[in-house]
Amino acid sequence: MFKEYTQYDALALAALVNSGEVSAKELLDAAVYQANKLNPKLNAIIHRFDERAYNAAQAGLPSGVFTGVPYLLKDLSFSFAGEPITMGSRSVNILSEKDSEIVKRMKATGVNTFGKTNTPEFGLIITTEPKAHGATHNPFKKGYSSGGSSGGSAAAVASGIVPMAGGGDGGGSIRFPSAWCGAFGLKPSRGRNPLGPNLGEGWDGAVADHVITRSVRDSAAMLDATSGVEIGAPYVIAPPDGTFLQAAMRAPRPLKIALQQQPLIANTVVDKEVFAVLEQTAKQLESMGHQVIPAEPNINIEQFWHDFIVVVCAHTAFTIDNIEREFGPAHIKNLEPQTYNMALLGRSLSAVDLVHAKHGWHHSQYQTGLLLETYDMILSPTVPTPAVKHGVLPPSRMDEMMMRSAGVLNKGFDMGKYAFKSGMIEKLSAPVLGKMGFTLLGNVTGLPAMSVPVGMSKKGLPIGMQLIGRMNDEATLFSLAGEMERAGLFTKPAFEK
């Protein structure tokens, strides 16, 4: 077996395969060994198809930038033909008949996919503790959250099972688990990567699929391979000058960076250790020749969370209705309480409510755009705290009882507007939304954003910092991240601790 497997990123592993120093089978042997050893402790992978991957290695994988590299996909939006998809739900188990467009493009790079990773039900909360598959543990500390909704992928990457894995981001779901697991995660610009053929856009443009990686250049190379025009897509955005990989390998020009310190969710407390890493990162960036200046986007934070919840609940209602219509009522019998209630809330709100929320999104987009006319990017914490223990972020039993009661009542009369006016929604969503106080901005605006692993808490848990770039300017983000990585600012992954 190739014992040095974890010492290489995906591009380096592919180079070894290309040179003939190791084979795709040997790399898969190493990944399977790592998965067999670590996954019982982590619960990062919830479905394996090793034999299929071995057959692919034997038959010959596509010749691409990542030929032979073992790979995993988040079990949510990535349809992989011939394998089931559960979306983290006890109510869903659907055999994918065809590859989604992004999976086709990922396969063309030569990756060898052998499993699917854990995710919360429909990716709706930012901790990976679904009732369907159980909790994924943080690679740095058992019993702590790996984040979500791409928590399984982040844990698999940070622990050394694979050098990169597919993830999706609708409210921070690539960046959030990357921060808590000590990995690198970039959410591309709205429309950069395909979501079809079943979707034109997810959550009205909030969702973007990409990868979680250990190295910056792997993320850049995969975005080079997957981005571009898709049939039926609502957006066609300009390609970069050169490649993203080239951008990751060169130093950026001196940048003017806005330092955002205030979360966009009211009453959110930022941990002192996180603030310390933010200050440290700002100083390090200044020592590298960049300007870092305190500046905040002019956004109404009371309206900001409300607008996001309205859009997500509307789409949750659509998802549940669509699954029931296509696959039958049996597929939605056993939904988790928060999913059921979000769907009920989405049904109870009007089309006018949705348009009001989208108008609020435009205000946030415009105000952030004004800020980015002066600054090249925005620096903030990715998450206000280091990882929390399991059981902190999912709804408590009391909260679930309240949700179930609200759901029963909703059958008798319209609970939607009452739930907002009474403060019930704000109370129940506050623990999760507060943790998303920095990441949500990238999803509402559609701007590219990344989390870089640059700090550790006293408990030995990773702390990530977020950088949000100008629309369609992933290249500058990759350049800065690569510069930080080469300067030795990234924390070591879990398997090197």
Beta strands, then each sheet from edge to edge (+ up, - down):
strand 1: 45-48
strand 2: 70-74
strand 3: 84-85
strand 4: 94-95
strand 5: 112-117
strand 6: 137-138
strand 7: 141-145
strand 8: 164-169
strand 9: 184-187
strand 10: 208-213
strand 11: 256-259
strand 12: 291-294
strand 13: 377-381
strand 14: 449-456
strand 15: 462-469
sheet 1: 1+ 5- 2-
sheet 2: 3+ 4-
sheet 3: 6+ 7-
sheet 4: 8+ 10- 9+ 14- 15+ 13- 11- 12-
end
